[in-house]
Amino acid sequence: MDIETRSTLTKKLFPNRFYDNFFISEYGKLEALRATRYNTNFSLIVATIDGFGEQELVEDREGLEFLKKAAVTVVESIRNCDIAGLSDDRQVQIILPETDYFGSLIALRKLAKALNTLAMKEKSPVRLYFSQATFPKDGRGYGELLSTALKRAVEKRGSLWEKHGFKNKLFWEIIGELSGKNYKGFENASFEAGAGQGISEFFIDQINELIIKEIVRTPQKRGILYFASKTIAASQPFLKSLASAPTMATKIFLVGEAERDVLEIKNATPIFLDDPRLREAFFTFFLNEDSGYAIICKESWGATYSCFHSSDKYLVEGLIAKFQSEYTLQEQLG
């Protein structure tokens, strides 16, 4: 099917503000030029839709009907200044002007929620995968940006988040599964800590200190960090590092029960939660534009802990999203 025919088909089948591949590509090139000139960000979200046959779109009635409803859902989920459309291989692309990395993740969450809800409502067999890229860090032109987003879509499918279907599980269910299995690898690994083990239970304090040092090293870099433990106490080692640190762009949250009188904590916001599950497990989630890290330790027996840590950014972002959603916290990133 030639470009003109595809363009005509898109206009007939899909709603206004949902464009064809040629328009999206040309607009992306113009947005890259504009962002370069004014030294601003813009982002690209790609929603890959799997689950239909390989025949031409006009011959795939089931796929066509879902895509038509998906197009309406996308247009209703984005801002007026955003541009959305369909590529030749059934990938929905959304250009987000004036949007940085964390802004694109928030938009991606909203879009994923809307399209997954549609797929469930329609009992559609589709599988949806979402990825993003941000100018200029992920590419100096629209073609480079698209290549990065497509590469990330493949990487995300290899993540524990997708492989284990964590997006369909509850937060503490995921925590139990991660801390209860034995993972061995470069990106994900399990270990035992505490009394009689090769690693002390204070190991996590050292990890938290290292994360704070990394944040202090580049205080202007945006990020988000959750420290969760039984109690929030002024005696916690990393709080001393925070107290002497400069103002930082990373948002830091301390999760747990308040111990005695916990007053204002410099560079951090306390979230007081009285949850018995936090008395048996503690975790740290850290995410910025360059990296992600999570460590989870769950009390097993005596003074020992079954632990898991990961540098899988997609897993870390998913854990943060689940935690914020299930505890009705503000869905913010960086």
C-alpha positions in Angstrom: 0.0 0.0 0.0 1.5 3.4 -1.1 1.9 6.4 1.2 -1.1 8.3 -0.3 -3.4 5.3 0.1 -2.3 4.8 3.7 -2.9 8.5 4.4 -6.4 8.4 3.0 -7.2 5.2 4.9 -6.0 6.8 8.2 -8.2 9.9 7.7 -11.2 7.7 7.0 -10.8 5.2 9.8 -9.3 7.1 12.7 -10.3 10.2 14.7 -9.1 13.7 14.1 -5.6 14.3 15.7 -4.6 10.7 14.9 -2.2 10.8 12.0 -0.4 8.5 9.5 3.2 7.5 9.6 4.4 10.1 7.1 2.9 13.0 9.1 4.3 11.7 12.4 7.7 11.3 11.0 7.8 14.8 9.4 6.4 16.4 12.5 9.1 14.6 14.6 11.8 16.0 12.4 10.4 19.5 12.8 10.1 19.1 16.6 13.7 18.0 16.8 14.8 21.1 14.9 12.7 23.3 17.2 14.0 21.6 20.4 17.6 22.1 19.1 17.0 25.7 18.4 15.4 26.5 21.8 17.4 24.0 23.8 14.3 22.2 25.1 13.2 18.6 25.6 10.6 16.6 23.8 9.8 12.9 24.2 8.4 10.0 22.1 6.2 7.2 23.4 5.8 4.1 21.3 3.0 1.6 22.0 3.7 -1.7 20.3 0.5 -3.8 19.7 1.0 -7.5 19.2 -1.5 -10.3 18.9 -3.1 -9.9 15.4 -2.2 -11.5 12.1 0.2 -10.2 9.5 -2.4 -9.5 6.8 -3.1 -5.9 5.6 -4.9 -3.8 8.1 -8.0 -3.4 5.9 -8.3 -7.2 5.8 -7.9 -7.7 9.5 -11.3 -6.8 10.8 -10.7 -7.7 14.5 -7.4 -5.8 14.5 -8.9 -2.8 12.7 -11.8 -2.5 15.2 -9.5 -2.6 18.1 -7.1 0.0 16.5 -10.0 2.3 15.8 -11.0 2.2 19.5 -7.4 2.4 20.6 -6.9 5.6 18.5 -9.8 7.3 20.2 -8.5 6.3 23.6 -5.0 7.6 22.8 -6.4 11.0 21.5 -8.5 11.3 24.7 -5.5 10.5 26.9 -3.0 13.0 25.5 -2.7 16.8 25.7 -3.9 19.1 22.9 -0.3 19.9 22.0 0.7 16.2 21.7 0.8 14.5 18.3 -0.3 10.8 17.9 -0.4 8.4 14.9 0.0 4.9 13.6 3.2 3.6 11.9 3.1 1.2 9.1 3.7 -1.8 11.4 0.9 -1.0 13.8 2.9 0.9 16.4 1.2 3.9 18.0 3.7 6.8 18.2 3.0 9.9 20.4 5.3 13.0 20.3 5.2 15.0 23.5 6.6 18.5 23.1 8.3 20.2 26.1 8.4 16.9 28.0 11.4 15.5 29.7 12.2 11.9 30.8 10.1 11.8 33.9 7.2 13.7 32.2 7.2 11.0 29.5 7.0 8.2 32.1 4.0 9.8 33.7 2.3 10.2 30.3 3.3 6.6 29.5 1.6 5.3 32.7 -1.6 7.2 31.9 -1.6 5.8 28.3 -0.8 2.3 29.3 -3.6 2.3 31.9 -6.1 3.5 29.4 -5.2 1.1 26.6 -4.9 -1.9 28.9 -8.4 -1.1 30.3 -9.7 -1.0 26.7 -8.1 -4.3 25.9 -9.7 -5.9 29.0 -13.1 -4.4 28.2 -13.0 -5.6 24.6 -11.6 -9.0 25.6 -8.9 -8.4 23.0 -6.0 -10.9 22.5 -3.6 -8.0 22.0 -0.4 -7.7 24.0 0.7 -4.1 24.6 4.3 -2.9 25.2 5.2 0.6 25.9 8.5 2.4 25.7 9.9 5.9 25.4 12.8 8.1 24.5 13.7 11.7 25.2 15.5 14.3 23.1 18.4 15.1 23.2 19.8 12.4 25.5 18.4 9.5 23.6 19.0 10.9 20.1 19.7 14.1 18.2 17.1 13.5 15.6 13.6 11.9 15.3 15.0 8.7 13.6 17.5 8.2 16.4 14.8 8.8 19.0 12.5 6.2 17.4 15.3 3.7 17.2 16.0 4.1 20.9 12.4 3.7 21.9 12.0 0.5 19.7 15.2 -0.9 21.3 13.8 -0.2 24.8 10.6 -2.0 23.9 12.7 -5.1 23.2 14.7 -4.7 26.4 11.5 -4.3 28.4 10.2 -7.6 27.2 13.3 -9.2 28.6 12.7 -7.5 32.0 11.5 -9.5 35.0 8.6 -7.0 35.0 7.2 -8.4 31.7 8.5 -12.0 31.9 6.8 -12.6 35.3 3.7 -10.6 34.5 4.2 -8.3 37.5 2.0 -5.6 36.1 -0.9 -7.9 36.9 0.1 -8.6 40.5 -0.1 -6.7 43.8 2.8 -4.9 45.2 3.4 -7.2 48.2 2.8 -10.2 46.0 5.7 -9.0 43.8 7.9 -8.3 46.9 7.3 -11.8 48.2 8.1 -13.4 44.8 11.3 -11.4 44.3 12.6 -12.1 47.9 11.5 -15.7 47.9 13.2 -16.9 44.7 16.8 -17.5 43.9 18.0 -15.1 41.2 21.5 -15.3 39.8 22.8 -12.9 37.2 24.4 -9.6 36.4 21.2 -7.5 36.5 19.2 -9.5 39.2 20.6 -11.4 42.1 19.6 -12.9 45.5 21.6 -13.2 48.7 21.2 -13.9 52.4 22.2 -11.3 55.0 22.2 -11.1 58.8 23.5 -13.3 61.7 25.7 -16.1 60.6 25.7 -15.0 56.9 28.6 -13.6 54.9 26.8 -10.3 54.5 25.8 -8.2 57.5 22.2 -6.9 57.9 23.8 -3.4 57.9 24.8 -3.9 54.3 21.7 -2.1 53.2 22.8 1.0 55.2 26.0 1.0 53.1 24.0 0.7 49.9 21.8 3.6 51.0 24.8 5.7 51.8 26.3 5.0 48.3 23.0 6.1 46.7 23.0 9.3 48.6 26.6 10.0 47.6 25.7 9.4 44.0 22.8 11.9 44.3 25.0 14.5 46.0 27.6 14.1 43.3 25.1 15.4 40.7 22.5 17.4 42.8 21.0 19.0 39.7 19.9 15.6 38.2 16.3 14.7 38.7 15.3 11.4 40.3 13.1 9.7 42.8 14.2 7.6 45.8 12.2 5.6 48.4 13.7 4.3 51.6 11.2 2.0 53.4 11.9 0.4 56.9 10.2 -0.5 60.1 10.5 3.0 61.5 11.7 6.5 60.5 14.3 7.4 63.0 16.8 10.3 63.2 19.5 7.8 64.0 19.4 6.1 60.6 22.9 6.5 59.1 22.0 7.9 55.7 19.9 10.7 57.3 23.1 12.2 58.6 24.4 12.4 55.0 21.1 14.0 53.9 21.4 16.6 56.6 24.7 17.8 55.4 23.9 17.6 51.7 23.0 20.6 49.4 19.6 21.0 48.0 19.0 18.2 45.4 16.7 17.7 42.5 16.0 14.1 43.5 12.8 13.6 45.5 13.5 11.4 48.5 10.8 9.7 50.6 11.2 7.9 53.9 8.5 5.3 54.5 7.6 3.6 57.8 6.3 4.3 61.3 7.4 7.4 63.1 9.8 6.8 66.0 9.2 9.3 68.8 9.2 12.9 67.5 10.4 12.9 64.0 10.6 16.6 63.0 11.5 18.0 59.6 14.1 16.0 57.7 16.3 18.0 55.4 16.1 16.9 51.7 13.5 14.2 52.4 9.8 13.8 52.9 8.5 11.2 55.5 5.5 9.0 54.6 4.2 7.5 57.8 2.7 4.1 57.2 1.5 1.7 59.9 1.6 -1.5 57.9 2.7 -4.8 59.6 4.3 -5.9 56.3 6.9 -3.1 56.7 8.0 -4.6 60.0 9.1 -7.7 58.2 10.6 -6.2 55.1 12.5 -3.1 54.0 13.4 -1.8 50.6 15.1 0.9 48.6 14.0 2.0 45.1 16.0 4.6 43.2 15.4 5.8 39.7 16.8 8.6 37.5 17.3 9.1 33.8 20.5 7.2 33.7 19.9 4.2 36.0 17.6 2.3 38.3 18.3 0.2 41.4 16.2 -1.7 43.9 17.1 -3.7 47.0 14.5 -5.7 48.9 15.2 -7.6 52.2 12.5 -9.7 53.9 13.0 -11.2 57.4 13.1 -15.0 57.1 14.2 -16.5 60.5 16.1 -15.3 63.5 18.1 -12.2 62.5 18.5 -13.3 58.9 17.0 -11.8 55.7 16.3 -13.0 52.3 17.4 -10.3 49.9 17.1 -9.4 46.2 18.7 -6.5 44.3 18.3 -5.4 40.7 19.6 -2.8 38.3 16.6 -3.4 35.9 15.2 0.1 35.3 11.9 -1.3 34.0 11.4 -3.4 37.2 12.3 -0.4 39.4 9.9 1.9 37.7 7.2 -0.7 37.8 7.7 -1.3 41.6 7.6 2.5 42.2 4.3 2.7 40.2 2.7 -0.2 42.1 3.8 1.2 45.5 2.4 4.7 44.7 -0.8 3.3 43.3 -1.6 0.8 46.1 -0.8 3.2 48.9 -2.7 6.1 47.1 0.4 8.2 47.0 0.9 11.0 44.5 2.0 9.4 41.2 5.2 11.5 40.8 8.5 10.7 39.3 11.5 13.0 39.7 
